[in-house]
Amino acid sequence: MTCLFAESGFDLKKLLRDGTPDDEIALHIERIWGARADQFSDIRWQQVRSGGYRPAEHKKIEMITLGG
């Protein structure tokens, strides 16, 4: 699982192909998400919900601008 702009990711395809139950896959994703060092997605989501997020004001390409 990688962001389109990421250099590395996590192999969820193996779990899917091995027939890992959905609840185990969900726990795996939760562990990955909870262990990340950045909080950019959470901060951006709070800004989106409050109406204070303006994608055009950011220099980097934002997935929200691309429809992702």
BALOZA-629747 format. One record per atom (N, C-alpha, C): residue number from 0; chain; atom name; x, y negated, z. Coordinates in Angstrom, 1 decimal. Atoms other than C-alpha are relative to their C-alpha. Layout:
<pts>
+-----+-------+------+--------+--------+--------+
|   n | chain | atom |     c1 |     c2 |     c3 |
+-----+-------+------+--------+--------+--------+
| NUM |     A |   CA |      X |      Y |      Z |
...
+-----+-------+------+--------+--------+--------+
</pts>
This chain:
<pts>
+-----+-------+------+--------+--------+--------+
|   n | chain | atom |     c1 |     c2 |     c3 |
+-----+-------+------+--------+--------+--------+
|   0 |     A |    N |    0.9 |    1.2 |    0.0 |
|   0 |     A |   CA |    0.0 |    0.0 |    0.0 |
|   0 |     A |    C |    0.9 |   -1.2 |    0.0 |
|   1 |     A |    N |   -0.8 |    1.2 |    0.0 |
|   1 |     A |   CA |    1.6 |   -3.2 |   -1.0 |
|   1 |     A |    C |   -0.8 |   -1.2 |   -0.5 |
|   2 |     A |    N |    0.5 |    1.2 |    0.5 |
|   2 |     A |   CA |    0.7 |   -6.8 |   -1.6 |
|   2 |     A |    C |    0.6 |   -0.1 |   -1.4 |
|   3 |     A |    N |   -0.6 |    0.2 |    1.4 |
|   3 |     A |   CA |    1.2 |   -7.8 |   -5.3 |
|   3 |     A |    C |    1.3 |   -0.7 |    0.1 |
|   4 |     A |    N |   -1.2 |    0.7 |   -0.1 |
|   4 |     A |   CA |    4.0 |  -10.0 |   -4.1 |
|   4 |     A |    C |    1.0 |    0.6 |    0.9 |
|   5 |     A |    N |   -0.9 |   -0.6 |   -1.0 |
|   5 |     A |   CA |    5.6 |   -7.6 |   -1.6 |
|   5 |     A |    C |    1.1 |    0.8 |   -0.7 |
|   6 |     A |    N |   -1.1 |   -0.8 |    0.5 |
|   6 |     A |   CA |    8.9 |   -5.9 |   -2.1 |
|   6 |     A |    C |    0.0 |    1.4 |    0.5 |
|   7 |     A |    N |    0.1 |   -1.3 |   -0.5 |
|   7 |     A |   CA |    8.0 |   -2.9 |    0.0 |
|   7 |     A |    C |   -1.4 |    0.3 |    0.5 |
|   8 |     A |    N |    1.4 |   -0.3 |   -0.5 |
|   8 |     A |   CA |    4.9 |   -1.1 |    1.3 |
|   8 |     A |    C |   -0.1 |    1.3 |    0.7 |
|   9 |     A |    N |    0.2 |   -1.2 |   -0.7 |
|   9 |     A |   CA |    3.4 |    2.0 |    2.8 |
|   9 |     A |    C |   -0.7 |    1.0 |   -0.9 |
|  10 |     A |    N |    0.6 |   -1.0 |    0.9 |
|  10 |     A |   CA |    2.5 |    5.2 |    1.1 |
|  10 |     A |    C |   -1.3 |    0.6 |    0.5 |
|  11 |     A |    N |    1.3 |   -0.5 |   -0.4 |
|  11 |     A |   CA |   -1.2 |    5.7 |    1.6 |
|  11 |     A |    C |   -0.5 |    1.1 |   -1.0 |
|  12 |     A |    N |    0.4 |   -1.0 |    1.1 |
|  12 |     A |   CA |   -1.5 |    7.7 |   -1.7 |
|  12 |     A |    C |    0.3 |    1.4 |    0.5 |
|  13 |     A |    N |   -0.3 |   -1.3 |   -0.5 |
|  13 |     A |   CA |    0.2 |   10.7 |    0.0 |
|  13 |     A |    C |   -1.1 |    0.5 |    1.0 |
|  14 |     A |    N |    1.0 |   -0.4 |   -0.9 |
|  14 |     A |   CA |   -2.4 |   10.7 |    2.8 |
|  14 |     A |    C |   -1.3 |    0.3 |   -0.8 |
|  15 |     A |    N |    1.2 |   -0.3 |    0.8 |
|  15 |     A |   CA |   -5.2 |   10.5 |    0.3 |
|  15 |     A |    C |    0.1 |    1.3 |   -0.8 |
|  16 |     A |    N |   -0.2 |   -1.3 |    0.8 |
|  16 |     A |   CA |   -3.8 |   13.3 |   -1.9 |
|  16 |     A |    C |    0.1 |    1.2 |    0.9 |
|  17 |     A |    N |   -0.1 |   -1.1 |   -0.9 |
|  17 |     A |   CA |   -3.2 |   15.5 |    1.1 |
|  17 |     A |    C |   -1.3 |    0.3 |    0.7 |
|  18 |     A |    N |    1.3 |   -0.3 |   -0.6 |
|  18 |     A |   CA |   -6.8 |   15.3 |    2.1 |
|  18 |     A |    C |   -0.2 |   -0.5 |    1.4 |
|  19 |     A |    N |    0.1 |    0.5 |   -1.3 |
|  19 |     A |   CA |   -6.2 |   13.4 |    5.3 |
|  19 |     A |    C |   -1.4 |   -0.6 |    0.2 |
|  20 |     A |    N |    1.4 |    0.5 |   -0.3 |
|  20 |     A |   CA |   -9.6 |   12.6 |    7.0 |
|  20 |     A |    C |    0.0 |   -1.6 |    0.0 |
|  21 |     A |    N |    0.1 |    1.5 |    0.1 |
|  21 |     A |   CA |  -10.8 |    9.0 |    6.5 |
|  21 |     A |    C |    0.3 |   -0.7 |    1.3 |
|  22 |     A |    N |   -0.3 |    0.6 |   -1.3 |
|  22 |     A |   CA |  -10.7 |    8.3 |   10.2 |
|  22 |     A |    C |    1.5 |   -0.1 |    0.4 |
|  23 |     A |    N |   -1.5 |    0.0 |   -0.2 |
|  23 |     A |   CA |   -7.0 |    9.2 |   10.4 |
|  23 |     A |    C |    0.7 |   -1.0 |   -0.9 |
|  24 |     A |    N |   -0.5 |    1.1 |    1.0 |
|  24 |     A |   CA |   -6.3 |    7.0 |    7.3 |
|  24 |     A |    C |   -0.3 |   -1.4 |    0.6 |
|  25 |     A |    N |    0.3 |    1.3 |   -0.6 |
|  25 |     A |   CA |   -8.1 |    4.2 |    9.0 |
|  25 |     A |    C |    0.9 |   -0.4 |    1.2 |
|  26 |     A |    N |   -0.9 |    0.2 |   -1.1 |
|  26 |     A |   CA |   -6.0 |    4.6 |   12.2 |
|  26 |     A |    C |    1.4 |   -0.4 |   -0.5 |
|  27 |     A |    N |   -1.3 |    0.3 |    0.5 |
|  27 |     A |   CA |   -2.9 |    4.6 |   10.1 |
|  27 |     A |    C |    0.1 |   -1.4 |   -0.5 |
|  28 |     A |    N |    0.1 |    1.3 |    0.5 |
|  28 |     A |   CA |   -3.9 |    1.4 |    8.4 |
|  28 |     A |    C |    0.0 |   -1.0 |    1.2 |
|  29 |     A |    N |    0.1 |    0.9 |   -1.2 |
|  29 |     A |   CA |   -4.8 |   -0.2 |   11.8 |
|  29 |     A |    C |    1.4 |   -0.1 |    0.6 |
|  30 |     A |    N |   -1.4 |    0.1 |   -0.6 |
|  30 |     A |   CA |   -1.3 |    0.7 |   13.1 |
|  30 |     A |    C |    0.9 |   -0.9 |   -0.8 |
|  31 |     A |    N |   -0.9 |    0.8 |    0.9 |
|  31 |     A |   CA |    0.4 |   -0.8 |   10.1 |
|  31 |     A |    C |   -0.4 |   -1.5 |    0.2 |
|  32 |     A |    N |    0.4 |    1.4 |   -0.1 |
|  32 |     A |   CA |   -1.7 |   -4.0 |   10.3 |
|  32 |     A |    C |    0.3 |   -0.6 |    1.3 |
|  33 |     A |    N |   -0.2 |    0.6 |   -1.3 |
|  33 |     A |   CA |   -1.3 |   -4.4 |   14.0 |
|  33 |     A |    C |    1.5 |   -0.2 |    0.3 |
|  34 |     A |    N |   -1.4 |    0.1 |   -0.2 |
|  34 |     A |   CA |    2.5 |   -4.0 |   13.8 |
|  34 |     A |    C |    0.7 |   -1.0 |   -0.8 |
|  35 |     A |    N |   -0.6 |    1.0 |    0.9 |
|  35 |     A |   CA |    3.1 |   -6.7 |   11.2 |
|  35 |     A |    C |    0.5 |   -1.2 |    0.8 |
|  36 |     A |    N |   -0.6 |    1.1 |   -0.7 |
|  36 |     A |   CA |    5.2 |   -9.6 |   12.2 |
|  36 |     A |    C |   -0.7 |   -1.4 |   -0.3 |
|  37 |     A |    N |    0.6 |    1.3 |    0.5 |
|  37 |     A |   CA |    3.4 |  -12.3 |   10.2 |
|  37 |     A |    C |   -1.4 |   -0.1 |    0.4 |
|  38 |     A |    N |    1.5 |    0.2 |   -0.3 |
|  38 |     A |   CA |    0.0 |  -13.7 |   11.0 |
|  38 |     A |    C |   -0.6 |   -0.9 |   -1.0 |
|  39 |     A |    N |    0.5 |    0.9 |    1.0 |
|  39 |     A |   CA |   -0.5 |  -15.6 |    7.8 |
|  39 |     A |    C |   -1.4 |    0.3 |   -0.4 |
|  40 |     A |    N |    1.3 |   -0.3 |    0.4 |
|  40 |     A |   CA |   -3.6 |  -13.7 |    6.8 |
|  40 |     A |    C |   -1.0 |   -0.4 |    1.0 |
|  41 |     A |    N |    0.9 |    0.4 |   -1.1 |
|  41 |     A |   CA |   -5.2 |  -14.3 |   10.2 |
|  41 |     A |    C |   -0.2 |   -1.5 |    0.0 |
|  42 |     A |    N |    0.1 |    1.5 |   -0.1 |
|  42 |     A |   CA |   -4.4 |  -18.0 |   10.2 |
|  42 |     A |    C |   -0.8 |   -0.5 |   -1.2 |
|  43 |     A |    N |    0.7 |    0.5 |    1.2 |
|  43 |     A |   CA |   -5.6 |  -18.4 |    6.6 |
|  43 |     A |    C |   -1.5 |    0.3 |    0.1 |
|  44 |     A |    N |    1.5 |   -0.4 |   -0.2 |
|  44 |     A |   CA |   -8.9 |  -16.5 |    7.4 |
|  44 |     A |    C |   -0.7 |   -1.0 |    0.9 |
|  45 |     A |    N |    0.6 |    0.9 |   -0.9 |
|  45 |     A |   CA |   -9.5 |  -18.8 |   10.3 |
|  45 |     A |    C |   -0.3 |   -1.4 |   -0.7 |
|  46 |     A |    N |    0.2 |    1.2 |    0.8 |
|  46 |     A |   CA |   -9.0 |  -21.8 |    8.0 |
|  46 |     A |    C |   -1.1 |    0.1 |   -1.0 |
|  47 |     A |    N |    1.1 |   -0.2 |    1.0 |
|  47 |     A |   CA |  -11.3 |  -20.4 |    5.3 |
|  47 |     A |    C |   -1.3 |   -0.1 |    0.7 |
|  48 |     A |    N |    1.3 |    0.0 |   -0.8 |
|  48 |     A |   CA |  -14.0 |  -19.8 |    7.9 |
|  48 |     A |    C |   -0.4 |   -1.4 |    0.5 |
|  49 |     A |    N |    0.3 |    1.3 |   -0.6 |
|  49 |     A |   CA |  -13.7 |  -23.3 |    9.3 |
|  49 |     A |    C |   -0.2 |   -1.1 |   -1.2 |
|  50 |     A |    N |    0.1 |    0.9 |    1.1 |
|  50 |     A |   CA |  -13.7 |  -24.9 |    5.8 |
|  50 |     A |    C |    1.3 |   -0.8 |   -0.2 |
|  51 |     A |    N |   -1.2 |    0.9 |    0.1 |
|  51 |     A |   CA |  -10.2 |  -26.3 |    6.3 |
|  51 |     A |    C |    1.1 |    0.6 |   -0.9 |
|  52 |     A |    N |   -1.1 |   -0.6 |    0.9 |
|  52 |     A |   CA |   -8.3 |  -24.1 |    3.8 |
|  52 |     A |    C |   -0.1 |   -0.5 |   -1.4 |
|  53 |     A |    N |    0.0 |    0.5 |    1.4 |
|  53 |     A |   CA |   -7.3 |  -25.7 |    0.5 |
|  53 |     A |    C |    1.2 |    0.7 |   -0.7 |
|  54 |     A |    N |   -1.0 |   -0.8 |    0.7 |
|  54 |     A |   CA |   -5.4 |  -23.2 |   -1.7 |
|  54 |     A |    C |    1.0 |   -0.9 |   -0.9 |
|  55 |     A |    N |   -0.8 |    0.8 |    0.8 |
|  55 |     A |   CA |   -4.2 |  -26.0 |   -4.0 |
|  55 |     A |    C |    1.1 |   -0.8 |    0.7 |
|  56 |     A |    N |   -1.0 |    0.7 |   -0.8 |
|  56 |     A |   CA |   -2.2 |  -27.5 |   -1.1 |
|  56 |     A |    C |    1.2 |    0.8 |    0.3 |
|  57 |     A |    N |   -1.1 |   -0.9 |   -0.3 |
|  57 |     A |   CA |    0.1 |  -24.5 |   -0.9 |
|  57 |     A |    C |    0.8 |    0.2 |   -1.3 |
|  58 |     A |    N |   -0.9 |   -0.2 |    1.1 |
|  58 |     A |   CA |    3.2 |  -24.1 |   -3.1 |
|  58 |     A |    C |    0.0 |    1.4 |   -0.6 |
|  59 |     A |    N |   -0.1 |   -1.4 |    0.6 |
|  59 |     A |   CA |    3.1 |  -20.3 |   -3.4 |
|  59 |     A |    C |   -1.4 |    0.4 |   -0.5 |
|  60 |     A |    N |    1.3 |   -0.5 |    0.6 |
|  60 |     A |   CA |    0.4 |  -18.5 |   -5.3 |
|  60 |     A |    C |   -0.7 |    0.8 |    1.1 |
|  61 |     A |    N |    0.8 |   -0.6 |   -1.0 |
|  61 |     A |   CA |   -2.3 |  -17.4 |   -2.9 |
|  61 |     A |    C |   -1.0 |    1.0 |   -0.7 |
|  62 |     A |    N |    0.9 |   -1.0 |    0.5 |
|  62 |     A |   CA |   -4.3 |  -14.2 |   -3.5 |
|  62 |     A |    C |   -1.4 |   -0.5 |   -0.1 |
|  63 |     A |    N |    1.3 |    0.5 |    0.0 |
|  63 |     A |   CA |   -7.4 |  -16.0 |   -2.6 |
|  63 |     A |    C |   -0.3 |   -0.9 |   -1.2 |
|  64 |     A |    N |    0.1 |    0.8 |    1.3 |
|  64 |     A |   CA |   -6.8 |  -18.3 |   -5.6 |
|  64 |     A |    C |   -0.2 |    0.9 |   -1.2 |
|  65 |     A |    N |    0.1 |   -0.9 |    1.1 |
|  65 |     A |   CA |   -6.4 |  -15.3 |   -7.8 |
|  65 |     A |    C |   -1.3 |    0.9 |    0.0 |
|  66 |     A |    N |    1.2 |   -0.8 |   -0.1 |
|  66 |     A |   CA |   -9.6 |  -13.7 |   -6.6 |
|  66 |     A |    C |    0.3 |    1.4 |    0.7 |
|  67 |     A |    N |   -0.4 |   -1.3 |   -0.7 |
|  67 |     A |   CA |   -7.7 |  -10.9 |   -4.6 |
|  67 |     A |    C |   -0.4 |    0.0 |    1.4 |
+-----+-------+------+--------+--------+--------+
</pts>
